[in-house]
Amino acid sequence: MAVRLGDTAPDFTAETTEGTINFHEWLGDSWGVLFSHPKDFTPVCTTELGYMAKIKPEFDKRNVKIIGLSVDALDRHEQWAADIEETQGHAPNYPIIGDTDFEVSKLYEMLPASTSGDPLQRTPADNQTVRNVFVVGPDKKLKLILVYPMTTGRNFNEVLRVIDSLQLTASHRVATPANWRPGEDVIIVSAVTDDEAKDLFPNGWDAPKPYLRITKQPSA
């Protein structure tokens, strides 16, 4: 079965650099970002892990927990962390899963169910599909899935932007337009009638088309 938006994020128990976790229990009432890596000591991933450590306070402010995953053992994660700090200026300050049995990668359909063997014998190219970002809501549902090639570093500022949109639209009956940033105008969702909108958005809206009703961003 494919892992799709709106599905319950598969739960798992795994060993991480911060001890054993049960994913759903670890998330608690927080949002979560699970981002995966094909192998330790890969160049693009080195920059990504360092950047995530640098901007972790931005995720903290949004009640979002971060967890990484790499198809390598925990002792290699620890060695890699030293390289990340040396080259990027920030060591990982969030748990990283040691997915040596490929169980989490397979559970989230990043690797085929038949994958097995010694992870040290696998190259980054063997695991190149382990390059996903999953955003999970407090309800444990998958809210965003991004898949990147190995040659393109991930844009975690975009992940923060999407989380801002997800958190806003979870609380208000609005959607966010292309390239939206917090504080900019939003769109009243189609399911809201004009009569309902008068109560929900007392300051009114602009409607260049009947189906396109633009209003100020609601306050939190």
Stockholm file with secondary structure:
# STOCKHOLM 1.0

chainA/1-220         MAVRLGDTAPDFTAETTEGTINFHEWLGDSWGVLFSHPKDFTPVCTTELGYMAKIKPEFDKRNVKIIGLSVDALDRHEQWAADIEETQGHAPNYPIIGDTDFEVSKLYEMLPASTSGDPLQRTPADNQTVRNVFVVGPDKKLKLILVYPMTTGRNFNEVLRVIDSLQLTASHRVATPANWRPGEDVIIVSAVTDDEAKDLFPNGWDAPKPYLRITKQPSA
#=GR chainA/1-220 SS CCCCTTSBCCCCEEEETTEEEEHHHHHTTSEEEEEEESSTTCHHHHHHHHHHHHTHHHHHHTTEEEEEEESSCHHHHHHHHHHHHHHHSCCCCSCEEECTTCHHHHHTTSSCTTCCSCGGGSCGGGGTTCCEEEEECTTSBEEEEEECCTTSCCCHHHHHHHHHHHHHHHHSSEECCTTCCTTSCEEECTTSCHHHHHHHCTTCCEEEETTEEEECCCCC
#=GC SS_cons         CCCCTTSBCCCCEEEETTEEEEHHHHHTTSEEEEEEESSTTCHHHHHHHHHHHHTHHHHHHTTEEEEEEESSCHHHHHHHHHHHHHHHSCCCCSCEEECTTCHHHHHTTSSCTTCCSCGGGSCGGGGTTCCEEEEECTTSBEEEEEECCTTSCCCHHHHHHHHHHHHHHHHSSEECCTTCCTTSCEEECTTSCHHHHHHHCTTCCEEEETTEEEECCCCC
//
